[in-house]
């Protein structure tokens, strides 16, 4: 089963990075292939969210459960697909204090589920997912670090 892992260092404190990472509904602003994220249910430390993407023009959708764990020096968000177009999709976000800043890591495992095509599709899907998540982390880094130095920015033509 393919594994995708990306990591980024931030000059900002972990709790600010964690708040950005946890704000799934804003991800489409930062990831062009992601068309929609809607939180369907929200608890104190969990959500059920619906995700829609277009990968190479092909629509892809899934519903996942996300569980938040905040600790003294960081936090994690563990996610698992409940239903959707993939056979399996699960992983975590991990944000931790590191020196004067912090790090954020995305890690997931996925399985497309088309036995005959998986050998060809897994590497392509893994690369696309890795590029998208690395781009998301770079974009979040710009946001967090701009907030730290008081800079006002617009990113990806977003009115934010």
ChimeraX commands (.cxc) that place a marker at each C-alpha (Angstrom):
marker #1 position 0.00,0.00,0.00 radius 0.5
marker #1 position 1.48,3.40,-0.98 radius 0.5
marker #1 position 2.57,5.80,1.76 radius 0.5
marker #1 position 2.86,9.55,1.27 radius 0.5
marker #1 position 4.74,11.67,3.78 radius 0.5
marker #1 position 5.65,15.37,3.64 radius 0.5
marker #1 position 7.03,17.70,6.28 radius 0.5
marker #1 position 7.61,21.44,6.59 radius 0.5
marker #1 position 9.30,23.65,9.20 radius 0.5
marker #1 position 7.61,26.84,10.39 radius 0.5
marker #1 position 8.89,29.94,12.18 radius 0.5
marker #1 position 5.58,30.20,14.06 radius 0.5
marker #1 position 4.42,28.46,17.24 radius 0.5
marker #1 position 2.94,24.98,16.93 radius 0.5
marker #1 position -0.55,25.96,18.11 radius 0.5
marker #1 position -0.93,28.50,15.27 radius 0.5
marker #1 position 0.28,25.94,12.72 radius 0.5
marker #1 position -2.10,23.36,14.22 radius 0.5
marker #1 position -5.04,25.77,13.92 radius 0.5
marker #1 position -4.28,26.27,10.21 radius 0.5
marker #1 position -3.84,22.53,9.60 radius 0.5
marker #1 position -7.12,21.80,11.43 radius 0.5
marker #1 position -9.07,24.27,9.25 radius 0.5
marker #1 position -9.87,21.74,6.49 radius 0.5
marker #1 position -12.64,23.81,4.95 radius 0.5
marker #1 position -10.06,26.33,3.73 radius 0.5
marker #1 position -7.84,23.75,2.00 radius 0.5
marker #1 position -9.39,24.35,-1.45 radius 0.5
marker #1 position -7.91,27.88,-1.28 radius 0.5
marker #1 position -4.43,26.34,-1.18 radius 0.5
marker #1 position -4.76,23.10,-3.18 radius 0.5
marker #1 position -6.00,23.57,-6.77 radius 0.5
marker #1 position -7.10,19.92,-7.18 radius 0.5
marker #1 position -9.27,20.08,-4.06 radius 0.5
marker #1 position -12.64,21.52,-5.02 radius 0.5
marker #1 position -14.65,21.30,-1.78 radius 0.5
marker #1 position -14.35,20.35,1.88 radius 0.5
marker #1 position -17.43,20.47,4.09 radius 0.5
marker #1 position -17.63,19.56,7.76 radius 0.5
marker #1 position -20.78,17.46,8.11 radius 0.5
marker #1 position -20.62,16.86,11.87 radius 0.5
marker #1 position -18.47,18.42,14.57 radius 0.5
marker #1 position -17.73,17.23,18.09 radius 0.5
marker #1 position -15.39,18.60,20.74 radius 0.5
marker #1 position -12.35,16.77,19.34 radius 0.5
marker #1 position -13.58,15.23,16.08 radius 0.5
marker #1 position -15.29,15.96,12.78 radius 0.5
marker #1 position -16.88,14.05,9.95 radius 0.5
marker #1 position -15.92,15.81,6.72 radius 0.5
marker #1 position -16.77,15.41,3.04 radius 0.5
marker #1 position -13.97,15.99,0.52 radius 0.5
marker #1 position -14.22,16.48,-3.25 radius 0.5
marker #1 position -11.29,16.70,-5.66 radius 0.5
marker #1 position -10.56,16.55,-9.37 radius 0.5
marker #1 position -7.43,14.64,-10.23 radius 0.5
marker #1 position -6.53,14.97,-13.89 radius 0.5
marker #1 position -10.14,15.88,-14.62 radius 0.5
marker #1 position -11.47,12.79,-12.82 radius 0.5
marker #1 position -13.75,13.51,-9.83 radius 0.5
marker #1 position -12.82,11.87,-6.55 radius 0.5
marker #1 position -14.78,12.08,-3.30 radius 0.5
marker #1 position -14.70,10.67,0.19 radius 0.5
marker #1 position -16.04,11.15,3.69 radius 0.5
marker #1 position -13.62,10.89,6.59 radius 0.5
marker #1 position -13.54,10.95,10.36 radius 0.5
marker #1 position -10.94,13.31,11.84 radius 0.5
marker #1 position -9.89,13.07,15.48 radius 0.5
marker #1 position -7.88,15.85,17.19 radius 0.5
marker #1 position -5.37,15.19,19.96 radius 0.5
marker #1 position -3.73,18.25,21.54 radius 0.5
marker #1 position -0.71,17.76,23.77 radius 0.5
marker #1 position 1.64,20.09,25.63 radius 0.5
marker #1 position 4.17,20.46,22.81 radius 0.5
marker #1 position 2.07,19.66,19.75 radius 0.5
marker #1 position -0.97,18.00,18.33 radius 0.5
marker #1 position -2.18,15.33,15.93 radius 0.5
marker #1 position -5.16,14.90,13.69 radius 0.5
marker #1 position -5.82,11.28,12.80 radius 0.5
marker #1 position -8.08,10.66,9.81 radius 0.5
marker #1 position -9.69,7.65,8.20 radius 0.5
marker #1 position -11.98,7.36,5.20 radius 0.5
marker #1 position -15.45,6.16,6.16 radius 0.5
marker #1 position -16.72,5.91,2.58 radius 0.5
marker #1 position -15.61,7.05,-0.81 radius 0.5
marker #1 position -13.88,6.36,-4.07 radius 0.5
marker #1 position -10.71,4.88,-2.60 radius 0.5
marker #1 position -10.54,1.40,-1.15 radius 0.5
marker #1 position -8.55,2.76,1.79 radius 0.5
marker #1 position -7.34,6.21,2.87 radius 0.5
marker #1 position -6.04,6.95,6.36 radius 0.5
marker #1 position -3.25,8.82,8.07 radius 0.5
marker #1 position -2.42,11.77,10.26 radius 0.5
marker #1 position -1.28,15.34,10.56 radius 0.5
marker #1 position 1.32,15.88,13.27 radius 0.5
marker #1 position 2.35,19.36,14.44 radius 0.5
marker #1 position 5.15,19.69,16.99 radius 0.5
marker #1 position 7.23,22.32,18.71 radius 0.5
marker #1 position 10.76,22.35,17.30 radius 0.5
marker #1 position 13.33,24.81,18.60 radius 0.5
marker #1 position 11.93,28.33,18.29 radius 0.5
marker #1 position 9.39,27.22,15.70 radius 0.5
marker #1 position 7.45,24.12,14.79 radius 0.5
marker #1 position 7.06,21.38,12.20 radius 0.5
marker #1 position 4.03,19.94,10.48 radius 0.5
marker #1 position 3.92,16.49,8.95 radius 0.5
marker #1 position 1.31,14.87,6.74 radius 0.5
marker #1 position 1.39,11.09,6.39 radius 0.5
marker #1 position -1.15,8.82,4.75 radius 0.5
marker #1 position -1.62,5.36,3.33 radius 0.5
marker #1 position -4.03,4.77,0.49 radius 0.5
marker #1 position -5.25,2.06,-1.81 radius 0.5
marker #1 position -7.08,2.72,-5.05 radius 0.5
marker #1 position -8.74,-0.68,-5.14 radius 0.5
marker #1 position -8.61,-1.39,-8.87 radius 0.5
marker #1 position -6.49,-4.53,-8.71 radius 0.5
marker #1 position -5.42,-4.58,-12.35 radius 0.5
marker #1 position -4.71,-0.84,-12.55 radius 0.5
marker #1 position -3.36,-0.20,-9.06 radius 0.5
marker #1 position 0.22,-0.97,-10.06 radius 0.5
marker #1 position 0.06,1.88,-12.60 radius 0.5
marker #1 position -2.19,4.28,-10.68 radius 0.5
marker #1 position -0.62,4.11,-7.21 radius 0.5
marker #1 position 2.67,5.82,-8.21 radius 0.5
marker #1 position 0.86,8.57,-10.12 radius 0.5
marker #1 position -1.68,9.15,-7.34 radius 0.5
marker #1 position 1.08,9.09,-4.71 radius 0.5
marker #1 position 3.11,11.70,-6.58 radius 0.5
marker #1 position 0.06,13.93,-7.08 radius 0.5
marker #1 position -0.91,13.65,-3.40 radius 0.5
marker #1 position 2.68,14.34,-2.29 radius 0.5
marker #1 position 2.86,17.44,-4.51 radius 0.5
marker #1 position -0.53,18.70,-3.30 radius 0.5
marker #1 position 0.27,18.27,0.39 radius 0.5
marker #1 position 3.76,19.77,0.02 radius 0.5
marker #1 position 2.14,22.75,-1.72 radius 0.5
marker #1 position -0.44,23.04,1.04 radius 0.5
marker #1 position 2.28,23.07,3.70 radius 0.5
marker #1 position 4.31,25.69,1.82 radius 0.5
marker #1 position 1.21,27.86,1.50 radius 0.5
marker #1 position 0.37,27.47,5.18 radius 0.5
marker #1 position 3.97,28.36,6.02 radius 0.5
marker #1 position 3.59,31.64,4.12 radius 0.5
marker #1 position 0.39,32.38,6.07 radius 0.5
marker #1 position 1.79,31.51,9.49 radius 0.5
marker #1 position 5.08,33.33,9.01 radius 0.5
marker #1 position 3.38,36.41,7.55 radius 0.5
marker #1 position 1.14,36.54,10.62 radius 0.5
marker #1 position 4.21,36.23,12.87 radius 0.5
marker #1 position 5.93,39.27,11.35 radius 0.5
marker #1 position 2.71,41.28,10.98 radius 0.5
marker #1 position 2.69,41.13,7.18 radius 0.5
marker #1 position -0.67,41.30,5.46 radius 0.5
marker #1 position -0.79,39.01,2.43 radius 0.5
marker #1 position -3.18,37.70,-0.18 radius 0.5
marker #1 position -2.43,34.23,-1.38 radius 0.5
marker #1 position -3.65,32.31,-4.42 radius 0.5
marker #1 position -5.89,35.25,-5.32 radius 0.5
marker #1 position -7.82,34.64,-2.13 radius 0.5
marker #1 position -9.66,37.60,-0.56 radius 0.5
marker #1 position -8.56,36.49,2.91 radius 0.5
marker link #1:1,2 radius 0.2
marker link #1:2,3 radius 0.2
marker link #1:3,4 radius 0.2
marker link #1:4,5 radius 0.2
marker link #1:5,6 radius 0.2
marker link #1:6,7 radius 0.2
marker link #1:7,8 radius 0.2
marker link #1:8,9 radius 0.2
marker link #1:9,10 radius 0.2
marker link #1:10,11 radius 0.2
marker link #1:11,12 radius 0.2
marker link #1:12,13 radius 0.2
marker link #1:13,14 radius 0.2
marker link #1:14,15 radius 0.2
marker link #1:15,16 radius 0.2
marker link #1:16,17 radius 0.2
marker link #1:17,18 radius 0.2
marker link #1:18,19 radius 0.2
marker link #1:19,20 radius 0.2
marker link #1:20,21 radius 0.2
marker link #1:21,22 radius 0.2
marker link #1:22,23 radius 0.2
marker link #1:23,24 radius 0.2
marker link #1:24,25 radius 0.2
marker link #1:25,26 radius 0.2
marker link #1:26,27 radius 0.2
marker link #1:27,28 radius 0.2
marker link #1:28,29 radius 0.2
marker link #1:29,30 radius 0.2
marker link #1:30,31 radius 0.2
marker link #1:31,32 radius 0.2
marker link #1:32,33 radius 0.2
marker link #1:33,34 radius 0.2
marker link #1:34,35 radius 0.2
marker link #1:35,36 radius 0.2
marker link #1:36,37 radius 0.2
marker link #1:37,38 radius 0.2
marker link #1:38,39 radius 0.2
marker link #1:39,40 radius 0.2
marker link #1:40,41 radius 0.2
marker link #1:41,42 radius 0.2
marker link #1:42,43 radius 0.2
marker link #1:43,44 radius 0.2
marker link #1:44,45 radius 0.2
marker link #1:45,46 radius 0.2
marker link #1:46,47 radius 0.2
marker link #1:47,48 radius 0.2
marker link #1:48,49 radius 0.2
marker link #1:49,50 radius 0.2
marker link #1:50,51 radius 0.2
marker link #1:51,52 radius 0.2
marker link #1:52,53 radius 0.2
marker link #1:53,54 radius 0.2
marker link #1:54,55 radius 0.2
marker link #1:55,56 radius 0.2
marker link #1:56,57 radius 0.2
marker link #1:57,58 radius 0.2
marker link #1:58,59 radius 0.2
marker link #1:59,60 radius 0.2
marker link #1:60,61 radius 0.2
marker link #1:61,62 radius 0.2
marker link #1:62,63 radius 0.2
marker link #1:63,64 radius 0.2
marker link #1:64,65 radius 0.2
marker link #1:65,66 radius 0.2
marker link #1:66,67 radius 0.2
marker link #1:67,68 radius 0.2
marker link #1:68,69 radius 0.2
marker link #1:69,70 radius 0.2
marker link #1:70,71 radius 0.2
marker link #1:71,72 radius 0.2
marker link #1:72,73 radius 0.2
marker link #1:73,74 radius 0.2
marker link #1:74,75 radius 0.2
marker link #1:75,76 radius 0.2
marker link #1:76,77 radius 0.2
marker link #1:77,78 radius 0.2
marker link #1:78,79 radius 0.2
marker link #1:79,80 radius 0.2
marker link #1:80,81 radius 0.2
marker link #1:81,82 radius 0.2
marker link #1:82,83 radius 0.2
marker link #1:83,84 radius 0.2
marker link #1:84,85 radius 0.2
marker link #1:85,86 radius 0.2
marker link #1:86,87 radius 0.2
marker link #1:87,88 radius 0.2
marker link #1:88,89 radius 0.2
marker link #1:89,90 radius 0.2
marker link #1:90,91 radius 0.2
marker link #1:91,92 radius 0.2
marker link #1:92,93 radius 0.2
marker link #1:93,94 radius 0.2
marker link #1:94,95 radius 0.2
marker link #1:95,96 radius 0.2
marker link #1:96,97 radius 0.2
marker link #1:97,98 radius 0.2
marker link #1:98,99 radius 0.2
marker link #1:99,100 radius 0.2
marker link #1:100,101 radius 0.2
marker link #1:101,102 radius 0.2
marker link #1:102,103 radius 0.2
marker link #1:103,104 radius 0.2
marker link #1:104,105 radius 0.2
marker link #1:105,106 radius 0.2
marker link #1:106,107 radius 0.2
marker link #1:107,108 radius 0.2
marker link #1:108,109 radius 0.2
marker link #1:109,110 radius 0.2
marker link #1:110,111 radius 0.2
marker link #1:111,112 radius 0.2
marker link #1:112,113 radius 0.2
marker link #1:113,114 radius 0.2
marker link #1:114,115 radius 0.2
marker link #1:115,116 radius 0.2
marker link #1:116,117 radius 0.2
marker link #1:117,118 radius 0.2
marker link #1:118,119 radius 0.2
marker link #1:119,120 radius 0.2
marker link #1:120,121 radius 0.2
marker link #1:121,122 radius 0.2
marker link #1:122,123 radius 0.2
marker link #1:123,124 radius 0.2
marker link #1:124,125 radius 0.2
marker link #1:125,126 radius 0.2
marker link #1:126,127 radius 0.2
marker link #1:127,128 radius 0.2
marker link #1:128,129 radius 0.2
marker link #1:129,130 radius 0.2
marker link #1:130,131 radius 0.2
marker link #1:131,132 radius 0.2
marker link #1:132,133 radius 0.2
marker link #1:133,134 radius 0.2
marker link #1:134,135 radius 0.2
marker link #1:135,136 radius 0.2
marker link #1:136,137 radius 0.2
marker link #1:137,138 radius 0.2
marker link #1:138,139 radius 0.2
marker link #1:139,140 radius 0.2
marker link #1:140,141 radius 0.2
marker link #1:141,142 radius 0.2
marker link #1:142,143 radius 0.2
marker link #1:143,144 radius 0.2
marker link #1:144,145 radius 0.2
marker link #1:145,146 radius 0.2
marker link #1:146,147 radius 0.2
marker link #1:147,148 radius 0.2
marker link #1:148,149 radius 0.2
marker link #1:149,150 radius 0.2
marker link #1:150,151 radius 0.2
marker link #1:151,152 radius 0.2
marker link #1:152,153 radius 0.2
marker link #1:153,154 radius 0.2
marker link #1:154,155 radius 0.2
marker link #1:155,156 radius 0.2
marker link #1:156,157 radius 0.2
marker link #1:157,158 radius 0.2
marker link #1:158,159 radius 0.2
marker link #1:159,160 radius 0.2
view
